[in-house]
Amino acid sequence: MEQLLAGLLLLLLIYFIIKVGRVLWRVLGVILLLFLIYFYKDQALTQINQFIAEPNLGGIWQHVTQFLSNIWQLVSATI
């Protein structure tokens, strides 16, 4: 679940870096992205190595479906 949120945050950050036209925002966004990659690289590499050694696709699918159902419940609750 945390990996999905981190991935979503990373994708949103990349999207805003590309969409915002100002040079200052692009520079700050790239610096922030590099900081996040540097800060979380050990944790990401550990999780990738663990997944390669012991893939659990059923568990990932369960987390994805649970995440999407939680988001759907939040959206439907606000409507």
Phi and psi in radians as a Rosetta constraint file:
Dihedral C 1 N 2 CA 2 C 2 CIRCULARHARMONIC -1.134 0.35
Dihedral N 2 CA 2 C 2 N 3 CIRCULARHARMONIC -0.606 0.35
Dihedral C 2 N 3 CA 3 C 3 CIRCULARHARMONIC -1.157 0.35
Dihedral N 3 CA 3 C 3 N 4 CIRCULARHARMONIC -0.678 0.35
Dihedral C 3 N 4 CA 4 C 4 CIRCULARHARMONIC -1.137 0.35
Dihedral N 4 CA 4 C 4 N 5 CIRCULARHARMONIC -0.752 0.35
Dihedral C 4 N 5 CA 5 C 5 CIRCULARHARMONIC -1.146 0.35
Dihedral N 5 CA 5 C 5 N 6 CIRCULARHARMONIC -0.703 0.35
Dihedral C 5 N 6 CA 6 C 6 CIRCULARHARMONIC -1.144 0.35
Dihedral N 6 CA 6 C 6 N 7 CIRCULARHARMONIC -0.712 0.35
Dihedral C 6 N 7 CA 7 C 7 CIRCULARHARMONIC -1.126 0.35
Dihedral N 7 CA 7 C 7 N 8 CIRCULARHARMONIC -0.724 0.35
Dihedral C 7 N 8 CA 8 C 8 CIRCULARHARMONIC -1.113 0.35
Dihedral N 8 CA 8 C 8 N 9 CIRCULARHARMONIC -0.742 0.35
Dihedral C 8 N 9 CA 9 C 9 CIRCULARHARMONIC -1.096 0.35
Dihedral N 9 CA 9 C 9 N 10 CIRCULARHARMONIC -0.706 0.35
Dihedral C 9 N 10 CA 10 C 10 CIRCULARHARMONIC -1.131 0.35
Dihedral N 10 CA 10 C 10 N 11 CIRCULARHARMONIC -0.743 0.35
Dihedral C 10 N 11 CA 11 C 11 CIRCULARHARMONIC -1.128 0.35
Dihedral N 11 CA 11 C 11 N 12 CIRCULARHARMONIC -0.709 0.35
Dihedral C 11 N 12 CA 12 C 12 CIRCULARHARMONIC -1.127 0.35
Dihedral N 12 CA 12 C 12 N 13 CIRCULARHARMONIC -0.689 0.35
Dihedral C 12 N 13 CA 13 C 13 CIRCULARHARMONIC -1.103 0.35
Dihedral N 13 CA 13 C 13 N 14 CIRCULARHARMONIC -0.785 0.35
Dihedral C 13 N 14 CA 14 C 14 CIRCULARHARMONIC -1.103 0.35
Dihedral N 14 CA 14 C 14 N 15 CIRCULARHARMONIC -0.702 0.35
Dihedral C 14 N 15 CA 15 C 15 CIRCULARHARMONIC -1.067 0.35
Dihedral N 15 CA 15 C 15 N 16 CIRCULARHARMONIC -0.805 0.35
Dihedral C 15 N 16 CA 16 C 16 CIRCULARHARMONIC -1.196 0.35
Dihedral N 16 CA 16 C 16 N 17 CIRCULARHARMONIC -0.578 0.35
Dihedral C 16 N 17 CA 17 C 17 CIRCULARHARMONIC -1.099 0.35
Dihedral N 17 CA 17 C 17 N 18 CIRCULARHARMONIC -0.728 0.35
Dihedral C 17 N 18 CA 18 C 18 CIRCULARHARMONIC -1.280 0.35
Dihedral N 18 CA 18 C 18 N 19 CIRCULARHARMONIC -0.754 0.35
Dihedral C 18 N 19 CA 19 C 19 CIRCULARHARMONIC -1.297 0.35
Dihedral N 19 CA 19 C 19 N 20 CIRCULARHARMONIC -0.609 0.35
Dihedral C 19 N 20 CA 20 C 20 CIRCULARHARMONIC -1.330 0.35
Dihedral N 20 CA 20 C 20 N 21 CIRCULARHARMONIC 2.174 0.35
Dihedral C 20 N 21 CA 21 C 21 CIRCULARHARMONIC -1.462 0.35
Dihedral N 21 CA 21 C 21 N 22 CIRCULARHARMONIC -0.254 0.35
Dihedral C 21 N 22 CA 22 C 22 CIRCULARHARMONIC -1.304 0.35
Dihedral N 22 CA 22 C 22 N 23 CIRCULARHARMONIC 2.427 0.35
Dihedral C 22 N 23 CA 23 C 23 CIRCULARHARMONIC -1.125 0.35
Dihedral N 23 CA 23 C 23 N 24 CIRCULARHARMONIC -0.688 0.35
Dihedral C 23 N 24 CA 24 C 24 CIRCULARHARMONIC -1.059 0.35
Dihedral N 24 CA 24 C 24 N 25 CIRCULARHARMONIC -0.788 0.35
Dihedral C 24 N 25 CA 25 C 25 CIRCULARHARMONIC -1.153 0.35
Dihedral N 25 CA 25 C 25 N 26 CIRCULARHARMONIC -0.636 0.35
Dihedral C 25 N 26 CA 26 C 26 CIRCULARHARMONIC -1.134 0.35
Dihedral N 26 CA 26 C 26 N 27 CIRCULARHARMONIC -0.766 0.35
Dihedral C 26 N 27 CA 27 C 27 CIRCULARHARMONIC -1.110 0.35
Dihedral N 27 CA 27 C 27 N 28 CIRCULARHARMONIC -0.805 0.35
Dihedral C 27 N 28 CA 28 C 28 CIRCULARHARMONIC -1.112 0.35
Dihedral N 28 CA 28 C 28 N 29 CIRCULARHARMONIC -0.677 0.35
Dihedral C 28 N 29 CA 29 C 29 CIRCULARHARMONIC -1.140 0.35
Dihedral N 29 CA 29 C 29 N 30 CIRCULARHARMONIC -0.721 0.35
Dihedral C 29 N 30 CA 30 C 30 CIRCULARHARMONIC -1.161 0.35
Dihedral N 30 CA 30 C 30 N 31 CIRCULARHARMONIC -0.706 0.35
Dihedral C 30 N 31 CA 31 C 31 CIRCULARHARMONIC -1.096 0.35
Dihedral N 31 CA 31 C 31 N 32 CIRCULARHARMONIC -0.759 0.35
Dihedral C 31 N 32 CA 32 C 32 CIRCULARHARMONIC -1.123 0.35
Dihedral N 32 CA 32 C 32 N 33 CIRCULARHARMONIC -0.723 0.35
Dihedral C 32 N 33 CA 33 C 33 CIRCULARHARMONIC -1.094 0.35
Dihedral N 33 CA 33 C 33 N 34 CIRCULARHARMONIC -0.772 0.35
Dihedral C 33 N 34 CA 34 C 34 CIRCULARHARMONIC -1.114 0.35
Dihedral N 34 CA 34 C 34 N 35 CIRCULARHARMONIC -0.671 0.35
Dihedral C 34 N 35 CA 35 C 35 CIRCULARHARMONIC -1.097 0.35
Dihedral N 35 CA 35 C 35 N 36 CIRCULARHARMONIC -0.787 0.35
Dihedral C 35 N 36 CA 36 C 36 CIRCULARHARMONIC -1.118 0.35
Dihedral N 36 CA 36 C 36 N 37 CIRCULARHARMONIC -0.709 0.35
Dihedral C 36 N 37 CA 37 C 37 CIRCULARHARMONIC -1.107 0.35
Dihedral N 37 CA 37 C 37 N 38 CIRCULARHARMONIC -0.782 0.35
Dihedral C 37 N 38 CA 38 C 38 CIRCULARHARMONIC -1.122 0.35
Dihedral N 38 CA 38 C 38 N 39 CIRCULARHARMONIC -0.718 0.35
Dihedral C 38 N 39 CA 39 C 39 CIRCULARHARMONIC -1.225 0.35
Dihedral N 39 CA 39 C 39 N 40 CIRCULARHARMONIC -0.657 0.35
Dihedral C 39 N 40 CA 40 C 40 CIRCULARHARMONIC -1.830 0.35
Dihedral N 40 CA 40 C 40 N 41 CIRCULARHARMONIC 0.169 0.35
Dihedral C 40 N 41 CA 41 C 41 CIRCULARHARMONIC -1.130 0.35
Dihedral N 41 CA 41 C 41 N 42 CIRCULARHARMONIC -0.712 0.35
Dihedral C 41 N 42 CA 42 C 42 CIRCULARHARMONIC -1.132 0.35
Dihedral N 42 CA 42 C 42 N 43 CIRCULARHARMONIC -0.753 0.35
Dihedral C 42 N 43 CA 43 C 43 CIRCULARHARMONIC -1.140 0.35
Dihedral N 43 CA 43 C 43 N 44 CIRCULARHARMONIC -0.734 0.35
Dihedral C 43 N 44 CA 44 C 44 CIRCULARHARMONIC -1.146 0.35
Dihedral N 44 CA 44 C 44 N 45 CIRCULARHARMONIC -0.765 0.35
Dihedral C 44 N 45 CA 45 C 45 CIRCULARHARMONIC -1.115 0.35
Dihedral N 45 CA 45 C 45 N 46 CIRCULARHARMONIC -0.679 0.35
Dihedral C 45 N 46 CA 46 C 46 CIRCULARHARMONIC -1.093 0.35
Dihedral N 46 CA 46 C 46 N 47 CIRCULARHARMONIC -0.773 0.35
Dihedral C 46 N 47 CA 47 C 47 CIRCULARHARMONIC -1.199 0.35
Dihedral N 47 CA 47 C 47 N 48 CIRCULARHARMONIC -0.640 0.35
Dihedral C 47 N 48 CA 48 C 48 CIRCULARHARMONIC -1.154 0.35
Dihedral N 48 CA 48 C 48 N 49 CIRCULARHARMONIC -0.776 0.35
Dihedral C 48 N 49 CA 49 C 49 CIRCULARHARMONIC -1.105 0.35
Dihedral N 49 CA 49 C 49 N 50 CIRCULARHARMONIC -0.673 0.35
Dihedral C 49 N 50 CA 50 C 50 CIRCULARHARMONIC -1.149 0.35
Dihedral N 50 CA 50 C 50 N 51 CIRCULARHARMONIC -0.694 0.35
Dihedral C 50 N 51 CA 51 C 51 CIRCULARHARMONIC -1.197 0.35
Dihedral N 51 CA 51 C 51 N 52 CIRCULARHARMONIC -0.676 0.35
Dihedral C 51 N 52 CA 52 C 52 CIRCULARHARMONIC -1.137 0.35
Dihedral N 52 CA 52 C 52 N 53 CIRCULARHARMONIC -0.715 0.35
Dihedral C 52 N 53 CA 53 C 53 CIRCULARHARMONIC -1.214 0.35
Dihedral N 53 CA 53 C 53 N 54 CIRCULARHARMONIC -0.610 0.35
Dihedral C 53 N 54 CA 54 C 54 CIRCULARHARMONIC -2.503 0.35
Dihedral N 54 CA 54 C 54 N 55 CIRCULARHARMONIC 1.382 0.35
Dihedral C 54 N 55 CA 55 C 55 CIRCULARHARMONIC -1.174 0.35
Dihedral N 55 CA 55 C 55 N 56 CIRCULARHARMONIC 2.402 0.35
Dihedral C 55 N 56 CA 56 C 56 CIRCULARHARMONIC -2.303 0.35
Dihedral N 56 CA 56 C 56 N 57 CIRCULARHARMONIC 1.296 0.35
Dihedral C 56 N 57 CA 57 C 57 CIRCULARHARMONIC -1.196 0.35
Dihedral N 57 CA 57 C 57 N 58 CIRCULARHARMONIC -0.561 0.35
Dihedral C 57 N 58 CA 58 C 58 CIRCULARHARMONIC -1.128 0.35
Dihedral N 58 CA 58 C 58 N 59 CIRCULARHARMONIC -0.697 0.35
Dihedral C 58 N 59 CA 59 C 59 CIRCULARHARMONIC -1.161 0.35
Dihedral N 59 CA 59 C 59 N 60 CIRCULARHARMONIC -0.671 0.35
Dihedral C 59 N 60 CA 60 C 60 CIRCULARHARMONIC -1.136 0.35
Dihedral N 60 CA 60 C 60 N 61 CIRCULARHARMONIC -0.771 0.35
Dihedral C 60 N 61 CA 61 C 61 CIRCULARHARMONIC -1.075 0.35
Dihedral N 61 CA 61 C 61 N 62 CIRCULARHARMONIC -0.695 0.35
Dihedral C 61 N 62 CA 62 C 62 CIRCULARHARMONIC -1.112 0.35
Dihedral N 62 CA 62 C 62 N 63 CIRCULARHARMONIC -0.748 0.35
Dihedral C 62 N 63 CA 63 C 63 CIRCULARHARMONIC -1.142 0.35
Dihedral N 63 CA 63 C 63 N 64 CIRCULARHARMONIC -0.696 0.35
Dihedral C 63 N 64 CA 64 C 64 CIRCULARHARMONIC -1.134 0.35
Dihedral N 64 CA 64 C 64 N 65 CIRCULARHARMONIC -0.813 0.35
Dihedral C 64 N 65 CA 65 C 65 CIRCULARHARMONIC -1.147 0.35
Dihedral N 65 CA 65 C 65 N 66 CIRCULARHARMONIC -0.656 0.35
Dihedral C 65 N 66 CA 66 C 66 CIRCULARHARMONIC -1.157 0.35
Dihedral N 66 CA 66 C 66 N 67 CIRCULARHARMONIC -0.727 0.35
Dihedral C 66 N 67 CA 67 C 67 CIRCULARHARMONIC -1.079 0.35
Dihedral N 67 CA 67 C 67 N 68 CIRCULARHARMONIC -0.795 0.35
Dihedral C 67 N 68 CA 68 C 68 CIRCULARHARMONIC -1.176 0.35
Dihedral N 68 CA 68 C 68 N 69 CIRCULARHARMONIC -0.647 0.35
Dihedral C 68 N 69 CA 69 C 69 CIRCULARHARMONIC -1.201 0.35
Dihedral N 69 CA 69 C 69 N 70 CIRCULARHARMONIC -0.625 0.35
Dihedral C 69 N 70 CA 70 C 70 CIRCULARHARMONIC -1.133 0.35
Dihedral N 70 CA 70 C 70 N 71 CIRCULARHARMONIC -0.736 0.35
Dihedral C 70 N 71 CA 71 C 71 CIRCULARHARMONIC -1.122 0.35
Dihedral N 71 CA 71 C 71 N 72 CIRCULARHARMONIC -0.730 0.35
Dihedral C 71 N 72 CA 72 C 72 CIRCULARHARMONIC -1.084 0.35
Dihedral N 72 CA 72 C 72 N 73 CIRCULARHARMONIC -0.692 0.35
Dihedral C 72 N 73 CA 73 C 73 CIRCULARHARMONIC -1.130 0.35
Dihedral N 73 CA 73 C 73 N 74 CIRCULARHARMONIC -0.702 0.35
Dihedral C 73 N 74 CA 74 C 74 CIRCULARHARMONIC -1.133 0.35
Dihedral N 74 CA 74 C 74 N 75 CIRCULARHARMONIC -0.735 0.35
Dihedral C 74 N 75 CA 75 C 75 CIRCULARHARMONIC -1.160 0.35
Dihedral N 75 CA 75 C 75 N 76 CIRCULARHARMONIC -0.789 0.35
Dihedral C 75 N 76 CA 76 C 76 CIRCULARHARMONIC -1.202 0.35
Dihedral N 76 CA 76 C 76 N 77 CIRCULARHARMONIC -0.486 0.35
Dihedral C 76 N 77 CA 77 C 77 CIRCULARHARMONIC -1.254 0.35
Dihedral N 77 CA 77 C 77 N 78 CIRCULARHARMONIC -0.534 0.35
Dihedral C 77 N 78 CA 78 C 78 CIRCULARHARMONIC -1.443 0.35
Dihedral N 78 CA 78 C 78 N 79 CIRCULARHARMONIC -0.305 0.35
